[in-house]
Each structure stands twice: as structure tokens, then as C-alpha cells.
Amino acid sequence: MGPRILLFMLLLPVVEIYLLVAIGHATSYWVPFAIVIGSMLAGTAVVRHHGLRAFQRVRQDMAARQMPADSLLDAFLILVAGLLLIFPGVLTDLVGIALLVPPLRSLMKRGAKAWMQRHVEIHVARFGAPFGASGGRGASSAQDQIIDARVVNTRVEDAP
């Protein structure tokens, strides 16, 4: 996995520069500059506006005593989209824009959830009130929830 990431990190800037130069040759020299600066401004606006809204949804879920898993994943994907828009390049902009489209983002959320189910093991334990505090009837209805998580697989393996 390490060599693939290194190769990707080396090839992505080369492809991005090639695409910007090709766009400059096909149109005018100022168009790639406009694309880079425009996408940076759009990325910062996305991170500020949509990111704040996503984190407000997280707070609302927590205030309603619900697990904010979907809201957190949305906030993370919106943050990634904004960062991809800030990076100069055409491919990163396209991926960032795709992450801002709600149906495509929900598809990515589904994929992330499936990956987590395959690679993360979660244990939940509940503890009630101390002995005798609930009148001897067992745990009270206002229980604390402790989640113990352990990563099962830390590397991605190719299928044979």
C-alpha cells in the first residue's frame, strides 16, 4: 500500500500541472489562473459555510442525545471537499465538487460505513447505578454508555 500512495502523491501534481497547461493552450493563458484562484476562493467559502452547518447538525444531534455518526461523516466529507477545492488543480476540484453533491456524498458515506464495518470492531458495555442506588431493581434507566473500539485490520489487501 505504501508504494501505491507514494506513486499517487508523485503523479497527481504532474497530472494536475499537465491539465492546467493543456487548458491554457486550448483557451488563454489566464484561464488556468482563474480556475486555480476561483476554486481556492470557493473552497474556503465551502469550508466556512457548509462546514459550520455540518458541525451545527452534529451539535444538534448531541443535544438530542443521538449518536451524530452521519452528521460527523457529512462534516468530514465536506471538510475534505473544501480542502480539495483549495488545492490547485483540475482533478482535485472535480473530486471536491463531487463530494459537495448530496447524492454522491451519501454514496461515499455508504462506502465509508461499509469499510468501517469490515475493519473496525466495536464493543458496547452498559453500566447502571451503583449497587443499591436503584432500589435493588437492577440498572437505572439513565445509564452511561461506554464504547470500546478496536481496529481489526490495519492494512488493505488485494483480493486474489
Secondary structure in CASP SS format (residue, H / E / C, confidence):
PFRMAT SS
TARGET T0000
AUTHOR 0000-0000-0000
METHOD secondary structure of the structure
MODEL  1
M C 1.00
G H 1.00
P H 1.00
R H 1.00
I H 1.00
L H 1.00
L H 1.00
F H 1.00
M H 1.00
L H 1.00
L H 1.00
L H 1.00
P H 1.00
V H 1.00
V H 1.00
E H 1.00
I H 1.00
Y H 1.00
L H 1.00
L H 1.00
V H 1.00
A H 1.00
I H 1.00
G H 1.00
H H 1.00
A H 1.00
T C 1.00
S C 1.00
Y C 1.00
W H 1.00
V H 1.00
P H 1.00
F H 1.00
A H 1.00
I H 1.00
V H 1.00
I H 1.00
G H 1.00
S H 1.00
M H 1.00
L H 1.00
A H 1.00
G H 1.00
T H 1.00
A H 1.00
V H 1.00
V H 1.00
R H 1.00
H H 1.00
H H 1.00
G H 1.00
L H 1.00
R H 1.00
A H 1.00
F H 1.00
Q H 1.00
R H 1.00
V H 1.00
R H 1.00
Q H 1.00
D H 1.00
M H 1.00
A H 1.00
A C 1.00
R C 1.00
Q C 1.00
M C 1.00
P C 1.00
A H 1.00
D H 1.00
S H 1.00
L H 1.00
L H 1.00
D H 1.00
A H 1.00
F H 1.00
L H 1.00
I H 1.00
L H 1.00
V H 1.00
A H 1.00
G H 1.00
L H 1.00
L H 1.00
L H 1.00
I H 1.00
F C 1.00
P C 1.00
G C 1.00
V H 1.00
L H 1.00
T H 1.00
D H 1.00
L H 1.00
V H 1.00
G H 1.00
I H 1.00
A H 1.00
L H 1.00
L H 1.00
V C 1.00
P H 1.00
P H 1.00
L H 1.00
R H 1.00
S H 1.00
L H 1.00
M H 1.00
K H 1.00
R H 1.00
G H 1.00
A H 1.00
K H 1.00
A H 1.00
W H 1.00
M H 1.00
Q H 1.00
R H 1.00
H H 1.00
V E 1.00
E E 1.00
I E 1.00
H E 1.00
V E 1.00
A E 1.00
R E 1.00
F E 1.00
G C 1.00
A C 1.00
P C 1.00
F C 1.00
G C 1.00
A C 1.00
S C 1.00
G C 1.00
G C 1.00
R C 1.00
G C 1.00
A C 1.00
S C 1.00
S C 1.00
A C 1.00
Q C 1.00
D E 1.00
Q E 1.00
I E 1.00
I E 1.00
D E 1.00
A E 1.00
R E 1.00
V E 1.00
V C 1.00
N C 1.00
T C 1.00
R C 1.00
V C 1.00
E C 1.00
D C 1.00
A C 1.00
P C 1.00
END
